[in-house]
Amino acid sequence: MSAPFDLPPAGAVNAPGTMVIVTTATRFRQVRNQLWPHIRKTIARSGLPGRADTTQWKIPDAYGNEVLVAYGFSAPENDEAAMQGIHGTPKLLMIVDEAGGIARTIGQGTNNLLTGDARMLAIGNPAMDDPRSWFETLCEEGEDPEEPTTLTILIATFDSPAITGERVSYCRDCPGGGVKHSLANHLPDQDWVDRTLREYGEDHPYVIAKVHAKFPKGGGGKTIPTLWVEYAQQVEDPKVLTRCTSSSGCGHQRN
């Protein structure tokens, strides 16, 4: 489920002034031009109370005063203070779009917000050029059984309804007057997967990230791929005969 459809229900079922919903992304233009147009459509289509402007949703309280229930912003990459001062009243829902591009400083700052009755939804693609990104560590945390408060849901391209044949609803975002069509028409299909594999190869970081929804560990033109470094850290005795079996490795054995 995508962020635009999570936000309106959360804002409507909680009384104005009892919950704040914050949306963010790597760039403000993404928040303003990509995320919030869908949020506004969903609010209007569902007949929810209040009014939504470019990046804000306000609902009148019992006294007729407009209360801010949701807003969007983006933080400069190295501005740690930008993530301070965000609090729920008392509930908080933090939605991070394009999480794969969120800087470590900003991502780590979200942890300070997740106190009390607070939740976060982070959506994104694995980064290809940022080893050990904030989003990668967050996803690893969600796969760790010792971290029950975080859940990672992997959605690979092969899960696309355009490939699985799963029945989905009709598209409601295209301009009116067009031919009625399924949402699957806008999603990656098998032809896109086949073309991508032919162009990049199965082991390319782009394929690993965009097709398999996993974080690349090597390749990508790096002199020393991340996978090699992690492998070297695991070897206790460098004199022990080893052999690199990684798909991105050199294939040489050493003594």
C-alpha positions in Angstrom: 0.0 0.0 0.0 1.4 3.4 -0.9 1.7 6.4 1.3 -1.1 8.6 -0.3 -3.7 6.0 0.7 -2.3 5.5 4.2 -2.5 9.2 5.1 -6.2 10.1 4.6 -7.7 7.3 6.7 -5.3 8.0 9.5 -6.1 11.7 9.4 -9.9 11.1 9.3 -10.3 8.5 12.0 -8.4 10.6 14.6 -10.0 13.7 16.0 -8.3 16.9 14.9 -5.6 17.8 17.3 -4.9 14.2 18.4 -2.6 13.1 15.6 -0.1 14.7 13.3 0.9 13.1 10.0 4.3 14.2 8.5 5.4 13.3 5.0 8.9 13.8 3.6 11.2 12.8 0.8 14.6 13.5 -0.5 13.5 16.7 -2.3 10.7 19.1 -1.6 9.6 18.9 -5.3 8.9 15.2 -4.8 6.8 16.0 -1.8 4.9 18.8 -3.5 4.6 17.5 -7.1 4.5 13.7 -6.7 3.2 12.7 -3.2 0.7 15.4 -2.3 -1.3 15.5 -5.6 -2.3 11.9 -4.9 -3.1 12.8 -1.3 -5.4 15.6 -2.3 -7.1 13.4 -4.9 -7.7 10.7 -2.3 -9.1 13.2 0.3 -11.5 14.7 -2.3 -12.5 11.4 -3.8 -13.3 10.0 -0.4 -15.3 13.0 0.7 -13.1 13.5 3.8 -13.5 16.6 5.9 -11.3 19.7 5.8 -9.3 21.1 3.0 -6.0 20.2 1.5 -3.7 22.6 -0.2 -0.3 22.1 -1.8 1.3 20.3 1.1 -1.1 20.7 4.0 -4.4 19.2 5.2 -6.5 21.0 7.8 -9.7 19.8 9.5 -11.9 22.0 11.7 -12.2 21.0 15.3 -15.3 21.0 17.5 -15.0 24.8 17.8 -14.6 25.5 14.1 -10.9 26.2 14.2 -8.8 24.7 11.4 -6.3 22.2 12.8 -3.3 21.0 10.8 -3.5 17.2 10.7 -0.9 16.6 7.9 1.9 18.4 6.1 4.8 17.7 3.9 8.4 19.0 4.1 11.9 18.0 3.1 15.1 18.4 5.1 18.5 19.5 3.7 20.9 16.6 3.5 23.2 17.7 6.4 20.7 19.6 8.5 20.3 17.4 11.5 18.2 20.0 13.3 15.5 19.9 10.6 14.2 16.6 12.1 13.9 18.2 15.6 10.7 19.7 17.0 8.3 17.3 15.3 5.9 15.8 17.8 2.6 14.0 17.9 -0.4 15.4 19.7 -0.1 12.8 21.1 0.0 10.5 18.0 2.5 10.8 15.2 2.6 9.1 11.8 5.8 9.7 9.8 5.7 8.8 6.0 9.1 8.7 4.3 8.8 8.5 0.5 11.8 7.7 -1.8 13.5 6.4 1.4 16.4 4.9 -0.5 17.7 8.4 -1.1 17.3 9.8 2.4 20.7 10.9 3.9 22.0 9.1 6.9 21.8 12.2 9.1 18.2 12.8 8.2 17.2 9.1 8.5 18.9 8.7 11.8 17.0 11.8 13.0 13.7 10.0 12.5 14.6 7.7 15.3 14.3 10.5 17.8 10.7 11.1 16.7 9.6 7.5 17.2 8.8 7.8 20.9 5.4 7.3 22.5 2.5 6.6 20.2 4.5 7.1 16.9 4.7 5.1 13.7 6.8 5.4 10.6 6.2 4.1 7.0 9.3 4.2 4.8 8.9 3.4 1.1 11.7 3.3 -1.4 14.0 1.4 -3.8 17.4 0.1 -2.7 20.1 2.6 -3.5 22.7 1.4 -6.0 25.5 3.9 -5.1 25.2 4.3 -1.3 26.5 1.3 0.6 25.1 1.0 4.1 22.6 3.7 3.5 20.1 4.6 6.2 17.3 2.8 4.3 19.4 -0.4 4.0 20.1 -0.5 7.7 16.4 0.1 8.4 15.4 -2.8 6.2 18.0 -5.0 7.8 16.5 -4.1 11.2 13.1 -5.1 9.9 14.4 -8.6 8.9 16.0 -9.1 12.3 13.8 -11.3 14.6 15.3 -9.5 17.6 13.8 -6.2 16.4 10.0 -6.9 16.5 9.0 -3.3 16.3 10.3 -3.0 12.7 8.9 -4.9 9.7 10.4 -5.0 6.3 8.1 -6.0 3.3 10.1 -6.7 0.2 8.2 -6.1 -3.1 10.2 -7.3 -6.1 9.2 -6.5 -9.7 8.1 -10.1 -10.1 5.3 -9.3 -7.6 3.8 -6.8 -10.0 0.2 -7.6 -11.0 1.3 -7.0 -14.6 3.4 -10.2 -14.2 1.5 -12.3 -11.6 -1.9 -11.7 -13.3 -3.4 -10.6 -10.0 -6.6 -8.7 -10.4 -6.4 -5.1 -9.3 -8.7 -2.1 -9.4 -9.2 0.2 -12.4 -7.0 3.3 -12.7 -8.6 6.4 -11.3 -5.7 8.8 -11.7 -5.6 9.2 -15.5 -7.6 12.1 -17.0 -11.3 11.4 -17.6 -12.5 10.5 -21.0 -9.8 7.9 -21.6 -10.2 4.2 -22.1 -11.0 2.3 -18.8 -8.0 0.3 -17.9 -6.4 -1.6 -15.0 -3.8 -0.2 -12.6 -1.5 -3.0 -13.8 -1.1 -1.1 -17.1 1.1 1.4 -15.2 3.3 -1.3 -13.5 6.4 -3.1 -14.7 5.6 -6.2 -16.8 7.7 -9.2 -18.0 8.8 -7.4 -21.2 10.4 -4.7 -19.0 12.1 -7.3 -16.9 13.5 -9.2 -19.9 14.7 -6.0 -21.5 16.4 -4.9 -18.3 18.2 -8.2 -17.9 19.4 -8.2 -21.5 20.8 -4.6 -21.1 22.4 -4.9 -17.7 22.9 -8.6 -16.9 21.6 -10.6 -14.0 24.3 -9.5 -11.5 24.3 -5.8 -12.2 23.5 -3.5 -9.2 20.6 -1.9 -11.2 19.0 -5.3 -11.7 19.6 -6.3 -8.1 18.0 -3.1 -6.8 15.2 -2.4 -9.3 14.2 -5.9 -10.3 14.8 -8.0 -7.1 14.4 -5.1 -4.6 17.6 -6.0 -2.8 20.6 -3.9 -1.8 23.6 -4.4 -4.1 26.7 -5.5 -2.4 29.3 -5.3 -5.2 29.9 -4.2 -8.7 28.8 -0.9 -10.0 32.2 0.2 -11.2 33.8 0.2 -7.7 37.4 -0.6 -7.4 36.8 -2.7 -4.3 33.1 -3.8 -4.2 31.4 -3.7 -0.8 30.8 -7.4 -0.8 34.6 -8.1 -1.0 35.2 -5.8 2.1 32.4 -7.6 4.1 33.9 -11.0 3.1 37.4 -9.9 4.2 36.0 -8.8 7.6 34.5 -12.2 8.2 37.8 -14.1 7.5 39.6 -14.6 10.9 42.9 -16.0 9.4 44.0 -14.4 6.1 46.4 -17.3 5.6 43.6 -19.8 5.3 42.9 -20.9 1.7 39.9 -19.0 0.5 38.1 -18.7 -2.7 35.8 -15.9 -3.8 32.5 -17.3 -4.9 30.6 -14.1 -5.3 28.9 -13.4 -8.6 30.8 -10.1 -8.6 34.0 -11.5 -7.3 37.3 -12.2 -9.0 37.1 -16.0 -8.8 40.8 -16.3 -7.7 41.9 -18.3 -4.8 44.8 -17.3 -2.6 47.0 -18.8 0.2 
